[in-house]
Structures are given as structure tokens and as C-alpha cells.
């Protein structure tokens, strides 16, 4: 087996592991919601975001591309008059943009 094949196989194994972790974290989220444990919900939500960013990295998607895609998705959703979460997502978009200005 060539080094390239080993690297691809290793990467696929890591992606599969991330998928399992994501499913596990979603189960923890539902459990926390059911039991009314805010700390568990927060932990599961933040872990899911970290896992998704890690998965994107393994799939060759940079943090910057994810950042742009999230901003564009929020923009689209906030502009949709049929979206019941429109106001919140507009606020989130404003926060998202402001947070990145602070880093410059």
C-alpha cells in the first residue's frame, strides 16, 4: 500500500470516528434536554460545533471557508420572510460579523 493510500484510509477512519462522536453528542444533547440539565445541553452543543469544524477540516474545508459559508447561510436565513427564526438569526449574523471584526 502506498503512503497516499494509507493517508486516505487514515483520514476516512478519522472521519468515521468523528461521525460516531457527533451521533454520541447528539444523544447527550437529547438526554440533557429531556432531563433539563442546561450544562449538559451547552456542553453537547459546543462539542457538536467543534466536531463539525473538525470534520470540515478532514474533508479539506478550511476554517475560513466554513466561516464564510456560515455567514452566507445566516444571511440567507435572516432574509427569508417565512423563517420563524429570522429575528434571532439576524442577531446571530450581527454577532458573527462583530466577533470577527474584533479579531482584526
N, C-alpha and C positions, 0 to 999 in steps of 0.2 A: 504494500500500500504506500502511495506517495505521501509526502508531507502535506500536500494540498488536500488530499482525501481525508487524512487524519484530522486536519484542522476543520474541515467541513463537518465531519462526523462529530467532533467535539462540540462544535458550535450548535449542531442540531440537538445534541444531548442537553446542552445548557438551556436551549430554548424550550425543550420539553420539560425540563425541571422548573423553569420559570412559569410555564403554563400550569403545572401542578401547584406551585406556590400560589399563583393567582386564584385558582379554584379554592384552595385552602383558606386564603384570606377572605374570599367572598363568603365562605361558610362561617368564618369568625365574625364577619360583619353582620350576617343574618342572626347569628346567635346573640351578639351584642344588642342588636335591635330588639329581638324578642325578650331578652332579659332586662332591657332598659339600662344597659351599662355604657354610659357615654364615653368613658375612657377606652373601652374595648372597641367601640364604633370608630372613634378617632384613630386609634392605632391601626385598625383594619383598613380604613380609608386611605391613610397616609402610606401604609405598606403597599396597597394596590397601585397607587400612583408611582411609587419607587419601582415596583416590579414592572409596570408598563413602560417606564422610561428605560429600564434595563433591557427589556425585550426589544424595544425600538433600537437600542444600540447594537444588540446582537444581530438585528436584521439590517444593519447598515444605515440606520436613520440617525442623524446627529441630533444632539440636544437642541441646537438652533433650529433645525427643520421641524422638530416637534413643537418648539415654542411658537414658530410661525404658524404651523397647522392648527394649534390650539387657539391662537389669537384669531385666525380666519374663521374657525368653527364658531367661536363665541360671537364674532361679528355677524355671521350668517344667522345664528340662532336669535340674537338680540334684535335683528332686523325683521324677523318673521312675526307678523301680527297675530298669527294663530298659535304661537308658542306661549303657553301659560306661564313659563318660567322666564319670559322675556325681560322683565324688570331686573330680576336677580342676575341674569346672565349679562345684561348691560353693565350692572355694577361690578360683576366679576371681570368683565372686559376692561373696565376702567382701572380696577385694582391691578390686573395683569400688566397693563401698559405702564402704570405708575411704578410698579415694582421694578420693572426693567429699566426705567429712566433713572431710578435711584442707584443702579449698578454702574451706570456710565460715568 
